[in-house]
Amino acid sequence: MKDILKNAGVEGELSGAFCGSWLSCTHGEVNSVSPVNGEVIGTASGAGPKEVETVVERAVEAFSTWRMVPAPKRGEIVRQIGLALRKNKKALGALVSLETGKIRAEGEGEVQEMIDIADFAVGQSRMLYGLGMHSERPGHRMYEQWHPLGPVGVITAFNFPVAVWSWNAMIALIAGDTVIWKPSSKAFLCAAAVTKIAAEVLEQNNCPAGVVNLLIGDRKSVGTPLVKNPKVPLISATGSVAMGRGIAAVVAGRLGRTILELGGNNGIVVTPSADLDLTARAIVFGAVGTAGQRCTTTRRIIVHQDVYDRLKDALIGAYRQVRIGDPLAEETLMGPLIDTGAVVDMMDALNRIESQGGEILYGGKVLSGGIYDTGTYVTPCICRADAQMPVVAEETFAPILYLIPYRDFDEAVSIHNGVPQGLSSAIFTNDLQESETFLSHRGSDCGIANVNIGTSGAEIGGAFGGEKETGGGREAGSDAWKAYMRRQTCTINWSGELPLAQGIEFDI
């Protein structure tokens, strides 16, 4: 454990605020408790409203300089950040595993996402395109262009302690924005380690202090003051629906912008023509990966009644082979939940499943003995459920998988869309009509829709996000960069005349 912390550069007590230099913070103490062993692995002196104001002011000051750096040159600096992350991939991956309980492969995979989005952002820095438009007035030219927006607040959750920051930060940096990061208090060591790496690259390039910033603290002391600050024009937040509602209301009240990535209750439709071996493998990864604590975790299997029993038996057989234990051990496939509170929530959900008429088919036990005595290790669970059960419409952040039978395709789509969340979705079928219908406007109502691949593992090249209670935000690839910039429509009159639009006559 000590070697992991040392290699990641987060030994000893940390400051809770960084804005080119580490500030002296006295707003309480924040502890990082590893779900792997239940031990406190790191401590930070918490930031408070005063530090929030200082960091925001520094970010505003840095923005005035950073926005004047040509975008391709900003891209070059982001390229160097990506290279630095490559050099530290194993160290950072191990820290992600230790602090959040992800297995080592997923920890390193998350660091790879940071590297990938850095590479993507480098190319995007030369493609911040605006459109040219034909004016209705003779002798005029119209076009749009995109300018840097300002400091961007990025609020991240424990389950992706570094990747989600990078989806926002790498794009915001090439767009000319400065970035203020408020990580989950459960995973601030990862944030501190990554911030140190990025800050070192910026310093080597003589960039102003305050381009990348960090605030560690609770919602009241740090989150709320950051969200309320009118000098932060954009807040990108990942977390619960309840958190998103609160942030949306506050930011809308000051007419700011939000990118919200909230709950997911992701379903897979399994049709009679599906390759069940392929389907089962995708389901297990989607449902068990990160111990069911991904926003894209597979939670609902809507399976045709003709193949229900075959798929059920295949999944139970696969679940029996899932190796649960130390996430840093190579053979482990599932680590712990983030804390005992998450376990309590899982057990409560299982009680409600049975009280509402469902049945636990496999798993759902809290493990004990040895490493399991932390109370954070559980067996992943498969349940028979009905689409009308209230608990099925909720997102329980745990490895609970619902099997829901259907009779015809329209019913399957109706069941799939019948939850408040709309993040990721999939269908397993070899029927072209079914796959095309699922991807059409009468099919999946989610922001992500897949055919013959699962709900997890989205690539950074596409815009990531969802609809309904998922929040409507989009991060990472495609044209998500536009959210981090301000659009300006320009008209140039080169005619020597002054014709008005819409044919209006106004002679003096």
C-alpha positions as CSV (number, residue, x, y, z in Angstrom):
1,M,0.0,0.0,0.0
2,K,2.8,2.4,0.9
3,D,4.5,1.7,-2.4
4,I,1.3,2.5,-4.3
5,L,0.9,5.8,-2.6
6,K,4.6,6.7,-3.0
7,N,4.6,5.8,-6.7
8,A,1.6,7.9,-7.3
9,G,3.1,10.9,-5.4
10,V,0.4,11.1,-2.7
11,E,2.2,10.2,0.5
12,G,1.5,12.1,3.7
13,E,-1.1,14.7,4.4
14,L,-2.3,16.7,1.4
15,S,-3.7,20.2,1.1
16,G,-7.3,20.5,0.0
17,A,-6.7,23.3,-2.5
18,F,-4.4,23.7,-5.5
19,C,-4.3,26.7,-7.9
20,G,-0.7,26.6,-9.2
21,S,0.5,26.1,-5.6
22,W,-1.0,24.3,-2.7
23,L,-3.0,26.5,-0.3
24,S,-3.0,26.2,3.5
25,C,-6.5,24.7,4.3
26,T,-8.0,24.4,7.8
27,H,-11.6,23.4,7.0
28,G,-11.6,20.1,8.8
29,E,-10.0,16.8,7.7
30,V,-10.9,14.6,4.8
31,N,-9.9,10.9,4.9
32,S,-9.7,8.4,2.1
33,V,-10.7,4.9,3.3
34,S,-9.8,2.0,1.0
35,P,-12.7,-0.4,0.5
36,V,-10.0,-3.1,-0.1
37,N,-8.9,-3.3,3.5
38,G,-11.0,-0.7,5.4
39,E,-7.9,1.4,6.3
40,V,-7.4,5.1,6.0
41,I,-4.9,5.4,3.2
42,G,-4.7,9.2,2.9
43,T,-5.7,12.5,4.6
44,A,-6.2,16.0,3.3
45,S,-6.9,19.2,5.1
46,G,-10.2,20.2,3.7
47,A,-10.9,23.3,1.6
48,G,-13.7,25.7,2.5
49,P,-15.5,28.7,1.0
50,K,-12.5,30.9,1.3
51,E,-10.3,28.6,-0.6
52,V,-13.0,28.2,-3.3
53,E,-13.0,31.9,-3.8
54,T,-9.2,32.0,-4.0
55,V,-9.1,29.1,-6.5
56,V,-11.8,30.6,-8.7
57,E,-10.1,34.0,-8.8
58,R,-6.8,32.3,-9.8
59,A,-8.7,30.3,-12.5
60,V,-10.2,33.6,-13.8
61,E,-6.8,35.3,-13.9
62,A,-5.2,32.3,-15.7
63,F,-8.0,32.2,-18.2
64,S,-7.2,35.7,-19.5
65,T,-3.7,34.4,-20.5
66,W,-4.6,30.8,-21.4
67,R,-7.3,31.8,-23.9
68,M,-4.8,33.8,-25.9
69,V,-2.6,30.7,-26.5
70,P,-3.4,29.4,-30.0
71,A,-5.6,26.3,-29.8
72,P,-3.1,24.0,-31.6
73,K,-0.4,25.1,-29.0
74,R,-2.9,24.3,-26.2
75,G,-3.3,20.9,-27.9
76,E,0.5,20.4,-27.8
77,I,0.5,20.9,-24.1
78,V,-2.4,18.4,-23.7
79,R,-0.4,16.0,-25.8
80,Q,2.4,16.3,-23.2
81,I,-0.1,15.7,-20.4
82,G,-1.1,12.5,-22.2
83,L,2.5,11.4,-22.5
84,A,3.0,12.0,-18.7
85,L,-0.1,9.9,-18.0
86,R,1.3,7.1,-20.1
87,K,4.5,7.1,-18.1
88,N,2.5,6.8,-14.9
89,K,-0.2,4.4,-16.1
90,K,0.6,1.5,-13.8
91,A,1.1,3.7,-10.7
92,L,-2.1,5.6,-11.3
93,G,-4.0,2.4,-12.1
94,A,-2.9,0.8,-8.9
95,L,-4.0,3.9,-6.9
96,V,-7.4,3.8,-8.6
97,S,-7.8,0.1,-7.5
98,L,-6.6,0.8,-4.0
99,E,-8.8,3.8,-3.4
100,T,-12.0,2.7,-5.2
101,G,-11.9,-1.1,-5.2
102,K,-11.8,-1.5,-9.0
103,I,-9.8,-4.5,-10.2
104,R,-6.3,-3.6,-11.5
105,A,-7.3,-4.1,-15.2
106,E,-10.1,-1.6,-14.8
107,G,-7.9,0.8,-12.9
108,E,-5.3,0.8,-15.6
109,G,-8.1,0.9,-18.2
110,E,-9.4,4.1,-16.7
111,V,-6.0,5.7,-16.9
112,Q,-6.0,4.6,-20.6
113,E,-9.2,6.5,-21.1
114,M,-7.4,9.7,-19.9
115,I,-4.6,9.0,-22.4
116,D,-7.1,8.3,-25.2
117,I,-9.1,11.5,-24.6
118,A,-5.8,13.5,-24.5
119,D,-4.9,12.1,-27.9
120,F,-8.4,12.9,-29.2
121,A,-8.2,16.5,-27.8
122,V,-4.9,17.1,-29.6
123,G,-6.6,16.5,-32.9
124,Q,-9.7,18.5,-31.9
125,S,-7.5,21.5,-31.1
126,R,-7.1,22.0,-34.9
127,M,-10.8,21.4,-35.6
128,L,-12.7,24.0,-33.6
129,Y,-14.8,24.7,-36.7
130,G,-17.5,27.3,-37.2
131,L,-19.9,27.5,-40.2
132,G,-20.0,29.9,-43.1
133,M,-23.5,31.0,-44.0
134,H,-25.0,32.9,-46.9
135,S,-26.5,36.3,-46.0
136,E,-29.8,37.5,-47.4
137,R,-28.3,40.9,-47.8
138,P,-26.1,41.6,-50.8
139,G,-22.5,42.4,-50.1
140,H,-22.5,40.8,-46.7
141,R,-20.7,37.7,-45.3
142,M,-22.0,35.6,-42.3
143,Y,-20.2,33.1,-40.3
144,E,-20.0,31.6,-36.8
145,Q,-16.9,31.1,-34.6
146,W,-16.2,29.6,-31.2
147,H,-14.4,31.3,-28.4
148,P,-13.1,30.1,-25.0
149,L,-15.8,30.2,-22.3
150,G,-14.0,30.6,-19.0
151,P,-13.3,28.6,-15.8
152,V,-15.1,25.2,-15.9
153,G,-16.1,23.4,-12.7
154,V,-15.8,19.6,-12.9
155,I,-17.5,17.6,-10.2
156,T,-16.7,13.9,-10.3
157,A,-17.9,10.7,-8.6
158,F,-15.9,8.0,-6.9
159,N,-16.6,5.3,-9.5
160,F,-14.6,7.0,-12.2
161,P,-12.2,9.0,-10.1
162,V,-10.0,10.2,-13.0
163,A,-11.5,9.4,-16.4
164,V,-14.5,11.6,-16.1
165,W,-12.3,14.6,-15.2
166,S,-10.2,13.9,-18.3
167,W,-13.3,13.8,-20.6
168,N,-14.1,17.3,-19.5
169,A,-10.6,18.7,-18.7
170,M,-8.8,17.7,-21.9
171,I,-11.5,19.2,-24.1
172,A,-11.9,22.3,-21.9
173,L,-8.1,22.9,-22.0
174,I,-7.9,22.8,-25.8
175,A,-11.0,25.0,-26.0
176,G,-9.1,27.6,-24.0
177,D,-10.8,27.2,-20.6
178,T,-9.3,26.7,-17.2
179,V,-10.5,23.8,-15.1
180,I,-11.5,23.6,-11.4
181,W,-11.9,20.0,-10.2
182,K,-14.0,19.0,-7.2
183,P,-13.5,15.2,-6.8
184,S,-15.5,12.8,-4.7
185,S,-14.3,12.9,-1.1
186,K,-14.1,9.1,-1.3
187,A,-11.4,9.3,-4.1
188,F,-9.4,12.5,-3.7
189,L,-6.0,10.8,-3.7
190,C,-6.5,9.9,-7.4
191,A,-7.4,13.5,-8.1
192,A,-4.4,14.8,-6.3
193,A,-2.1,12.5,-8.2
194,V,-3.4,13.4,-11.6
195,T,-3.5,17.1,-10.8
196,K,0.2,17.0,-9.8
197,I,1.1,15.3,-13.2
198,A,-0.9,17.8,-15.2
199,A,0.4,20.8,-13.3
200,E,4.0,19.8,-13.8
201,V,3.5,19.7,-17.5
202,L,1.8,23.1,-17.5
203,E,4.7,24.5,-15.4
204,Q,7.3,23.1,-17.8
205,N,5.5,25.0,-20.6
206,N,5.5,28.3,-18.6
207,C,1.7,28.3,-18.4
208,P,0.0,30.6,-15.9
209,A,-0.8,29.2,-12.4
210,G,-4.5,28.3,-12.2
211,V,-5.0,26.5,-15.5
212,V,-5.7,23.3,-13.6
213,N,-7.1,23.6,-10.1
214,L,-8.2,21.2,-7.4
215,L,-10.6,21.6,-4.4
216,I,-11.0,18.7,-1.9
217,G,-13.9,19.0,0.6
218,D,-17.5,18.2,1.2
219,R,-20.5,19.4,-0.7
220,K,-21.4,22.2,1.8
221,S,-17.9,23.6,2.1
222,V,-16.7,23.2,-1.5
223,G,-19.4,22.0,-3.8
224,T,-22.1,24.5,-3.1
225,P,-19.8,27.6,-3.1
226,L,-18.3,26.4,-6.4
227,V,-21.7,25.8,-8.0
228,K,-23.0,29.2,-6.9
229,N,-20.1,31.2,-8.1
230,P,-21.1,33.3,-11.1
231,K,-17.5,33.5,-12.3
232,V,-17.7,29.8,-13.2
233,P,-19.9,29.8,-16.4
234,L,-20.1,26.0,-16.8
235,I,-20.5,23.2,-14.2
236,S,-20.1,19.7,-15.4
237,A,-21.3,17.3,-12.7
238,T,-21.4,13.5,-12.5
239,G,-23.4,11.8,-9.7
240,S,-26.8,11.0,-8.5
241,V,-30.1,12.4,-9.9
242,A,-30.8,14.1,-6.6
243,M,-27.4,15.9,-6.8
244,G,-28.0,16.9,-10.4
245,R,-31.4,18.4,-9.6
246,G,-29.8,20.5,-6.9
247,I,-26.9,21.7,-9.1
248,A,-29.2,22.4,-12.1
249,A,-31.5,24.6,-10.0
250,V,-28.6,26.6,-8.6
251,V,-26.8,27.1,-11.8
252,A,-30.0,27.9,-13.7
253,G,-30.7,30.5,-11.1
254,R,-27.6,32.4,-12.1
255,L,-28.2,31.6,-15.8
256,G,-25.1,29.4,-16.1
257,R,-24.6,26.2,-18.0
258,T,-24.5,22.6,-16.9
259,I,-23.4,19.3,-18.3
260,L,-25.1,16.7,-16.2
261,E,-24.2,13.0,-16.2
262,L,-26.6,11.4,-13.7
263,G,-28.3,8.0,-13.1
264,G,-28.4,5.0,-15.3
265,N,-30.7,2.0,-15.2
266,N,-29.4,0.3,-18.3
267,G,-31.3,-2.4,-20.1
268,I,-30.4,-5.1,-22.6
269,V,-33.1,-6.6,-24.8
270,V,-32.4,-10.3,-25.6
271,T,-34.4,-11.7,-28.6
272,P,-34.9,-15.3,-29.7
273,S,-32.3,-14.9,-32.5
274,A,-29.5,-13.7,-30.1
275,D,-26.2,-15.5,-29.8
276,L,-26.7,-16.5,-26.1
277,D,-23.0,-17.2,-25.5
278,L,-22.0,-13.7,-26.8
279,T,-25.0,-12.2,-24.8
280,A,-24.1,-13.9,-21.5
281,R,-20.4,-12.8,-21.7
282,A,-21.5,-9.2,-22.4
283,I,-24.0,-9.2,-19.6
284,V,-21.6,-10.5,-17.0
285,F,-19.0,-7.8,-17.8
286,G,-21.6,-5.1,-17.9
287,A,-23.3,-6.2,-14.6
288,V,-20.3,-7.3,-12.6
289,G,-17.6,-4.9,-13.8
290,T,-16.7,-2.2,-11.1
291,A,-18.9,-4.3,-8.8
292,G,-22.0,-2.9,-10.4
293,Q,-21.0,0.7,-9.6
294,R,-20.8,2.1,-13.1
295,C,-23.4,4.6,-14.5
296,T,-23.4,2.3,-17.5
297,T,-23.8,-0.9,-15.5
298,T,-26.2,-3.5,-17.0
299,R,-29.1,-3.7,-14.5
300,R,-32.1,-5.0,-16.5
301,I,-32.2,-8.0,-18.9
302,I,-35.4,-7.9,-20.9
303,V,-35.4,-11.4,-22.3
304,H,-37.8,-13.2,-24.6
305,Q,-39.7,-15.9,-22.7
306,D,-38.6,-18.6,-25.2
307,V,-34.9,-18.2,-24.2
308,Y,-35.4,-17.0,-20.6
309,D,-34.5,-20.2,-18.9
310,R,-31.4,-20.9,-21.1
311,L,-30.1,-17.4,-20.5
312,K,-30.8,-17.6,-16.8
313,D,-28.9,-20.9,-16.4
314,A,-26.0,-19.5,-18.5
315,L,-25.7,-16.4,-16.3
316,I,-25.9,-18.3,-13.0
317,G,-23.2,-20.6,-14.3
318,A,-21.0,-17.7,-15.2
319,Y,-21.7,-15.8,-11.9
320,R,-20.5,-18.9,-10.0
321,Q,-17.1,-18.4,-11.7
322,V,-16.6,-14.7,-10.8
323,R,-13.6,-14.5,-8.5
324,I,-14.2,-11.9,-5.7
325,G,-11.4,-10.5,-3.7
326,D,-8.4,-8.2,-3.6
327,P,-8.8,-6.0,-6.7
328,L,-5.0,-5.7,-6.9
329,A,-4.6,-9.4,-7.4
330,E,-4.4,-10.4,-11.1
331,E,-7.0,-13.3,-10.8
332,T,-9.7,-11.1,-9.2
333,L,-12.7,-10.3,-11.4
334,M,-14.7,-8.3,-8.9
335,G,-13.5,-6.2,-6.0
336,P,-15.5,-4.6,-3.1
337,L,-18.2,-2.0,-3.0
338,I,-17.0,1.5,-2.2
339,D,-18.1,1.4,1.5
340,T,-20.4,-0.4,3.9
341,G,-23.1,2.2,3.2
342,A,-23.2,0.9,-0.4
343,V,-23.6,-2.6,1.0
344,V,-26.5,-1.5,3.2
345,D,-28.2,0.0,0.2
346,M,-27.8,-3.2,-1.7
347,M,-29.3,-5.4,1.1
348,D,-32.2,-2.9,1.4
349,A,-32.9,-3.2,-2.3
350,L,-32.8,-7.0,-2.1
351,N,-35.3,-7.0,0.7
352,R,-37.6,-4.8,-1.4
353,I,-37.2,-7.1,-4.4
354,E,-38.6,-10.0,-2.4
355,S,-41.3,-7.9,-0.7
356,Q,-42.5,-6.7,-4.2
357,G,-42.7,-10.3,-5.5
358,G,-39.3,-10.8,-7.0
359,E,-37.0,-13.7,-6.4
360,I,-33.2,-13.9,-5.7
361,L,-31.9,-16.5,-8.1
362,Y,-28.3,-16.3,-7.2
363,G,-25.9,-14.3,-4.9
364,G,-26.7,-11.3,-2.9
365,K,-24.6,-12.3,0.2
366,V,-22.2,-10.2,2.3
367,L,-18.9,-12.1,2.5
368,S,-16.9,-12.4,5.7
369,G,-13.6,-13.8,6.9
370,G,-10.1,-12.7,6.1
371,I,-10.0,-9.8,3.6
372,Y,-13.8,-9.9,3.5
373,D,-14.1,-8.7,7.1
374,T,-14.2,-5.1,5.8
375,G,-17.9,-5.7,5.2
376,T,-17.6,-4.3,1.6
377,Y,-17.4,-7.5,-0.3
378,V,-20.6,-9.1,-1.7
379,T,-21.6,-11.8,-4.2
380,P,-23.1,-10.3,-7.4
381,C,-26.8,-11.0,-7.6
382,I,-29.3,-12.2,-10.2
383,C,-33.0,-11.7,-9.6
384,R,-36.2,-12.6,-11.3
385,A,-38.3,-9.5,-11.5
386,D,-41.4,-7.9,-13.0
387,A,-41.1,-4.6,-14.9
388,Q,-43.8,-3.1,-12.7
389,M,-41.9,-3.6,-9.5
390,P,-41.0,-0.1,-8.1
391,V,-37.5,-1.1,-7.2
392,V,-36.7,-2.0,-10.8
393,A,-37.2,1.7,-11.8
394,E,-34.5,2.7,-9.3
395,E,-30.8,2.8,-9.8
396,T,-29.2,0.7,-7.0
397,F,-25.5,1.3,-7.3
398,A,-24.6,-2.4,-6.7
399,P,-24.2,-5.7,-8.7
400,I,-27.9,-6.5,-8.9
401,L,-29.2,-7.8,-12.2
402,Y,-32.9,-8.1,-13.0
403,L,-34.2,-10.8,-15.4
404,I,-37.6,-9.6,-16.9
405,P,-39.4,-11.8,-19.5
406,Y,-41.3,-10.4,-22.5
407,R,-43.5,-11.9,-25.2
408,D,-43.3,-9.6,-28.2
409,F,-40.9,-7.0,-29.5
410,D,-43.1,-4.0,-28.8
411,E,-43.5,-5.1,-25.2
412,A,-39.8,-5.4,-24.9
413,V,-39.2,-1.8,-26.1
414,S,-42.0,-0.6,-23.8
415,I,-40.4,-2.3,-20.8
416,H,-37.0,-1.0,-21.7
417,N,-38.1,2.6,-22.0
418,G,-40.4,2.4,-19.0
419,V,-37.8,3.8,-16.4
420,P,-36.9,7.4,-15.6
421,Q,-33.3,7.0,-16.6
422,G,-32.0,7.0,-20.2
423,L,-28.2,6.5,-20.4
424,S,-27.1,3.3,-22.1
425,S,-29.0,0.5,-23.8
426,A,-28.4,-2.6,-26.0
427,I,-30.1,-5.3,-27.9
428,F,-28.8,-8.7,-28.7
429,T,-30.3,-10.0,-31.9
430,N,-29.4,-11.4,-35.4
431,D,-32.7,-10.0,-36.8
432,L,-32.0,-6.9,-38.9
433,Q,-35.5,-5.5,-38.5
434,E,-35.3,-5.8,-34.7
435,S,-31.9,-4.1,-34.5
436,E,-32.9,-1.2,-36.8
437,T,-36.2,-0.7,-34.9
438,F,-34.3,-0.6,-31.6
439,L,-32.0,2.1,-33.0
440,S,-34.8,4.1,-34.6
441,H,-36.9,6.9,-33.0
442,R,-39.5,4.3,-31.9
443,G,-36.8,2.2,-30.2
444,S,-34.4,2.9,-27.4
445,D,-34.9,6.3,-25.7
446,C,-31.3,6.4,-24.3
447,G,-28.3,8.5,-25.3
448,I,-26.4,5.4,-26.1
449,A,-27.8,2.4,-28.0
450,N,-25.8,-0.7,-29.0
451,V,-26.4,-3.8,-31.0
452,N,-24.7,-7.0,-30.0
453,I,-22.4,-5.3,-27.5
454,G,-23.2,-4.5,-23.8
455,T,-24.1,-1.3,-22.1
456,S,-20.6,-0.6,-20.6
457,G,-17.4,0.3,-22.2
458,A,-18.3,3.4,-24.3
459,E,-15.5,4.7,-26.5
460,I,-14.3,8.3,-26.1
461,G,-14.8,9.1,-29.8
462,G,-18.5,9.4,-29.4
463,A,-20.4,11.8,-27.2
464,F,-21.2,10.2,-23.8
465,G,-24.4,10.9,-22.0
466,G,-28.1,10.2,-21.7
467,E,-31.6,11.5,-21.6
468,K,-34.5,11.9,-19.1
469,E,-33.2,11.8,-15.5
470,T,-29.7,11.0,-16.8
471,G,-29.5,14.8,-17.3
472,G,-29.0,15.3,-21.1
473,G,-25.3,16.2,-20.8
474,R,-22.7,15.1,-23.3
475,E,-18.9,14.7,-22.7
476,A,-15.9,13.3,-24.5
477,G,-16.0,13.0,-28.3
478,S,-18.1,14.0,-31.4
479,D,-19.1,17.7,-31.1
480,A,-19.2,17.7,-27.3
481,W,-16.4,20.3,-27.4
482,K,-19.0,23.0,-28.3
483,A,-20.4,22.9,-24.7
484,Y,-17.0,24.2,-23.4
485,M,-17.0,27.2,-25.8
486,R,-19.2,30.2,-26.6
487,R,-20.7,30.6,-30.1
488,Q,-20.5,33.9,-31.9
489,T,-22.4,34.7,-35.1
490,C,-20.6,37.4,-37.2
491,T,-21.8,39.5,-40.1
492,I,-19.4,41.6,-42.2
493,N,-20.8,44.3,-44.6
494,W,-18.4,44.9,-47.5
495,S,-21.0,46.5,-49.8
496,G,-20.9,50.2,-49.0
497,E,-24.6,50.1,-48.6
498,L,-26.8,49.4,-45.5
499,P,-29.6,47.0,-46.5
500,L,-31.6,45.7,-43.5
501,A,-32.6,42.1,-42.9
502,Q,-36.1,41.0,-43.7
503,G,-36.4,43.8,-46.3
504,I,-37.1,46.4,-43.7
505,E,-36.9,50.0,-44.9
506,F,-35.7,52.6,-42.4
507,D,-34.6,55.8,-44.3
508,I,-33.5,58.9,-42.5
